């Protein structure tokens, strides 16, 4: 395996990690900002409200996008396994 091939595969793995991590992280970020603004406007500083809202948002995001994310991960893994003979060639 050449260094260029290794860097290409590492890059593909990092792209997949960003693709899989982006939807839940963006959902939690948006919910956190909205809850923060509401808490600042109402002066209710209860950390439990933010935590519960983020947890519910994370579960909802994974329930909605989980099938797509899992399909992408399985496709990437199968493709990687099929390319192993060429990689170690």
N, C-alpha and C positions, 0 to 999 in steps of 0.2 A: 504494500500500500504506500503510495507516494504521499508526501505532505500535502500536495494540492487536493488529492482525493479525500484525505482525512479532514482538511479544512472545509471542503464542500459538504461532507456528511455532517460535520459539527454545525455548519450553518443551517442545513436543512432541519436538523434536530432543534436548534434554537428557534427557527421560524415556526416549527410545529408547537413548541412550548408556548410561544407568544400567541399563536392562534387559539390554543386550548385555554390559556389563562386569561385572555382579554375579556370575553363576555362576563364571567363572574366578577372580575376585578372592576370593570367599568360599572357594572350594576351596583356593586357595593360602594364605589366612589360616589356615584350620583346620589344614592340614598343617603350616604353620610353627609354630603354637602346640603341636601335638602333638609334633613333633620337638624343639622347644625344651624342653618338659617332660621328654621322655625323655633328652635330652642333659644337662639339669641333674641329673636323678636318677642318671644313670650317670657323670657327670663326664667324658663324652666330648665334647670341644669341637672337632669336625671340621666346618668349614663346608661341605665337599663333600657330606656326608650330607644336610643340609638343602636344598642346591641341587638335588641329583639328585631327591630326593623331591618337591620342589615342581615341578620340570620334568615329572616323570612324572604328577603329579596334574593339572597344567595340560593336558597332552596328553590325558589320559583324560577330563577334563571337556569339553574341546572336541570330542573324539570322540563323547561321549555327547549333549551338548547342541548341538552345532554345527548339526545339521539344523534344529532349532527356532529357533536364533538367526538363522541365515541366512534362514529363511522369514519371520521377523518383519522383518528388515532389508529384504528384497525387497518385502514387502507395504507397508512404510512408504514406500519409495522410489517404488513405483508409485502409491500414493495421493498422494504429494506431486507427482509429475509430472502427475497428472490434475487436481490443484487449482491448478496454475500459472496457467491463464487467469483463474480467479476471484481469485487473489492479486494479479496485476498489473493486473487489470481496468480 
